[in-house]
Every structure is written in C-alpha cells, then in structure tokens.
C-alpha cells in the first residue's frame, strides 16, 4: 500500500531533479564521503563496506542534472520486510522538499507495496518519517539486536 501524494513529482522533474534505482548512476564517492564524514551513523565506514552494502540493497539516488544530491538504501526481501537506512540529502539541497519526495517515491515503489513490516532507526528525523506512516515500535520489548559500532573502525587495520 503506497502513501498519499505529498510532493508533486513534476515540480521536481521540471527543476532537473530525478530519483532513480539505477545503481550505475550512483556516485560512490559522494555516498561514501557523506556516510563517513558527515553522517552521525556511518563515521569511519570503509568504502568497501559502502560498495558491498549498495550491491546488496535496493538503492534510491537523488540527482540534479546528473549530480548526486541524495541517497537512500533499502534492505529487503521484497515480500515481507524492509529496513530503510543511509537516507540523506546533501546539505546544500536541504529544506527544498527533496527528503519528502524521496520518502514518497520509496513508499510508492510498486515492488514494495505488499511488505508486512518496514523498519528504520533515526536520531533526529522522526517528523519526516511519521508523515510516511512510520511510528515508534509498539512492541519494542520483542525486538533484539547485536550492535557492533566499532566493527567498522576495525576494517582494513589488520
């Protein structure tokens, strides 16, 4: 089930913006730099880890005139579950509605309409995601995790 239309696709397309799942368009340098240097969740991530994560995920690139300005990655089986992560719009392009347009595009993706559960983790964008149906975990006591944040820093040090 998709989401209601909040952002007008044509308004962004007329300004030269595009959202695509074509991985050949992705600028790995932009993605790696943002995750490694500018995100709070990916500091120290290796380029190899970024490349592997992209290879094994459904990715959404946001572009203006073929320049990458945003990104989101979805880990999914396309049948029951999707985990949304690595969502960003570059600082110079924020406050223009691109994050809402990106979320609307992801939620309306035809291959994802019958998923039983979506999940994500955020420290600061609850308001954005709530507009697209996300809520705090109802049964958070059922969820468990193994969290190894230091593992990324150990890569390539051997």
C-alpha positions as CSV (number, residue, x, y, z in Angstrom):
1,X,0.0,0.0,0.0
2,X,1.5,3.3,-1.1
3,X,1.4,6.6,0.6
4,X,-0.6,9.6,-0.3
5,X,1.0,12.2,-2.5
6,X,2.5,15.0,-0.6
7,X,5.1,16.2,-3.1
8,X,4.4,16.8,-6.8
9,X,6.8,14.8,-8.9
10,X,6.5,17.2,-11.9
11,X,7.6,20.1,-9.8
12,X,11.0,18.4,-9.1
13,X,11.4,17.0,-12.5
14,X,10.9,20.5,-14.1
15,X,13.8,21.7,-11.8
16,X,16.1,18.9,-13.2
17,X,15.7,16.5,-10.3
18,X,15.4,12.8,-10.7
19,X,15.1,9.8,-8.4
20,X,16.3,6.5,-9.7
21,X,17.0,3.0,-8.6
22,X,19.6,2.5,-11.3
23,X,22.8,1.6,-9.4
24,X,25.0,2.6,-12.4
25,X,24.1,6.3,-11.8
26,X,25.2,6.2,-8.1
27,X,28.3,8.3,-7.3
28,X,30.0,6.1,-4.7
29,X,32.5,8.9,-3.8
30,X,29.6,11.2,-2.8
31,X,27.8,8.4,-0.8
32,X,31.0,7.2,0.9
33,X,32.1,10.8,1.8
34,X,28.7,11.7,3.3
35,X,28.4,8.5,5.3
36,X,32.0,8.6,6.5
37,X,32.4,12.3,7.2
38,X,29.0,13.9,7.5
39,X,26.6,11.4,9.0
40,X,26.2,10.6,12.6
41,X,25.6,6.9,11.9
42,X,28.4,6.0,9.5
43,X,31.5,7.7,10.8
44,X,34.6,5.7,9.8
45,X,32.8,3.4,7.4
46,X,35.1,2.0,4.7
47,X,34.5,2.5,1.0
48,X,34.4,-1.3,0.6
49,X,31.6,-1.6,3.1
50,X,29.6,1.1,1.3
51,X,30.1,-0.7,-2.0
52,X,29.1,-4.1,-0.6
53,X,26.0,-2.6,1.1
54,X,25.0,-0.9,-2.2
55,X,25.4,-4.2,-4.2
56,X,23.1,-6.0,-1.8
57,X,20.4,-3.4,-1.4
58,X,17.7,-1.5,-3.3
59,X,19.1,1.9,-3.7
60,X,17.5,5.3,-4.5
61,X,19.7,8.0,-5.8
62,X,18.5,11.6,-5.9
63,X,20.1,13.7,-8.7
64,X,20.0,17.2,-10.1
65,X,21.3,17.5,-13.6
66,X,23.0,14.0,-13.1
67,X,24.8,15.2,-10.0
68,X,24.0,13.1,-6.9
69,X,22.4,15.1,-4.2
70,X,20.7,12.4,-2.1
71,X,20.5,8.7,-1.3
72,X,18.6,6.1,0.5
73,X,19.2,2.3,0.8
74,X,16.6,-0.3,1.5
75,X,17.5,-3.8,2.7
76,X,14.5,-6.0,1.7
77,X,13.3,-9.4,0.7
78,X,10.6,-7.7,-1.5
79,X,8.0,-9.9,0.2
80,X,7.7,-9.3,3.9
81,X,10.3,-6.9,5.3
82,X,12.3,-3.8,4.5
83,X,14.9,-1.9,6.6
84,X,15.4,1.7,5.4
85,X,18.8,3.2,6.1
86,X,21.5,5.6,4.9
87,X,19.0,8.2,4.0
88,X,20.4,11.7,3.2
89,X,20.1,14.8,1.2
90,X,23.3,16.8,0.8
91,X,23.3,20.0,3.0
92,X,23.1,22.4,0.1
93,X,19.9,20.8,-1.1
94,X,18.0,20.5,2.1
95,X,14.9,22.5,3.0
96,X,13.5,22.1,-0.5
97,X,11.2,19.1,0.0
98,X,13.6,16.5,-1.5
99,X,13.6,14.3,1.5
100,X,9.8,14.2,1.4
101,X,9.9,13.5,-2.3
102,X,12.4,10.7,-1.7
103,X,10.3,9.1,1.0
104,X,7.2,9.4,-1.1
105,X,9.0,7.7,-4.0
106,X,10.3,4.9,-1.8
107,X,6.9,4.2,-0.2
108,X,5.1,4.2,-3.6
109,X,7.6,1.9,-5.2
110,X,5.5,-0.8,-6.9
111,X,7.7,-3.8,-5.8
112,X,7.3,-2.8,-2.1
113,X,3.5,-2.5,-1.8
114,X,2.9,-5.8,-0.1
115,X,5.5,-5.7,2.6
116,X,4.3,-6.6,6.1
117,X,6.8,-4.6,8.0
118,X,9.1,-1.6,7.4
119,X,11.8,-0.5,9.9
120,X,14.3,2.2,10.4
121,X,16.4,3.9,13.0
122,X,16.8,7.7,13.4
123,X,18.1,10.1,16.0
124,X,16.6,13.2,14.5
125,X,14.1,12.8,11.7
126,X,11.0,11.3,13.4
127,X,8.8,14.1,12.0
128,X,9.8,13.3,8.4
129,X,9.2,9.5,8.7
130,X,5.9,9.9,10.7
131,X,4.5,11.6,7.6
132,X,5.0,8.3,5.7
133,X,3.4,6.0,8.2
134,X,6.4,5.2,10.5
135,X,5.7,5.0,14.2
136,X,7.7,4.2,17.3
137,X,8.0,0.5,17.9
138,X,4.8,-0.7,19.5
139,X,6.3,-3.9,20.8
140,X,9.9,-2.7,21.4
141,X,10.3,-5.3,24.1
142,X,10.1,-8.0,21.3
143,X,13.0,-6.6,19.3
144,X,16.6,-7.6,19.9
145,X,19.9,-6.5,18.4
146,X,23.5,-7.2,18.1
147,X,25.2,-3.8,17.7
148,X,28.9,-3.6,16.9
149,X,29.6,0.0,16.0
150,X,33.4,-0.4,16.5
151,X,33.5,-3.1,13.9
152,X,33.5,-0.6,11.1
153,X,36.6,1.1,12.5
154,X,38.5,-2.2,12.6
155,X,38.1,-2.8,8.9
156,X,41.4,-2.6,7.0
157,X,43.5,-2.2,10.1
158,X,44.9,-5.8,10.0
